[in-house]
Amino acid sequence: MATIAQPTIRAKYALVYDEAATIAKVNDVLYFFGDDGSITLYEAALAPYLCVLGDCQTADTQQILDRLHGGPAAICTHRTMGRQ
């Protein structure tokens, strides 16, 4: 049996420039996930325009990981089946 490394993720709902978004720390990298589908790396210059609202639920964090890896179709067609 192989052990698959699970990414670490912490996600919170947020407002960035008064727009709804999710801020997530995935493997020690901060990203903004906009409701319009955009994915942006966090920069310190964004800090004054950020309002963190609260924790995301398990389903929301899984959706963030799926978006980060190209969506359901990309995930299904690019899986690797090797042993680690």
Secondary structure as the mmCIF struct_conf table of DSSP 4:
data_model
#
loop_
_struct_conf.conf_type_id
_struct_conf.id
_struct_conf.beg_label_comp_id
_struct_conf.beg_label_asym_id
_struct_conf.beg_label_seq_id
_struct_conf.end_label_comp_id
_struct_conf.end_label_asym_id
_struct_conf.end_label_seq_id
HELX_LH_PP_P HELX_LH_PP_P1 ALA A 2 THR A 8
STRN STRN1 ILE A 9 VAL A 16
TURN_TY1_P TURN_TY1_P1 TYR A 17 ASP A 18
STRN STRN2 GLU A 19 VAL A 26
TURN_TY1_P TURN_TY1_P2 ASN A 27 ASP A 28
STRN STRN3 VAL A 29 GLY A 34
TURN_TY1_P TURN_TY1_P3 ASP A 35 ASP A 36
BEND BEND1 GLY A 37 GLY A 37
STRN STRN4 ILE A 39 LEU A 41
HELX_RH_3T_P HELX_RH_3T_P1 ALA A 44 TYR A 49
STRN STRN5 LEU A 50 ASP A 55
HELX_LH_PP_P HELX_LH_PP_P2 CYS A 56 GLN A 57
HELX_RH_AL_P HELX_RH_AL_P1 THR A 58 LEU A 68
TURN_TY1_P TURN_TY1_P4 HIS A 69 GLY A 70
HELX_RH_AL_P HELX_RH_AL_P2 GLY A 71 THR A 77
BEND BEND2 HIS A 78 HIS A 78
#
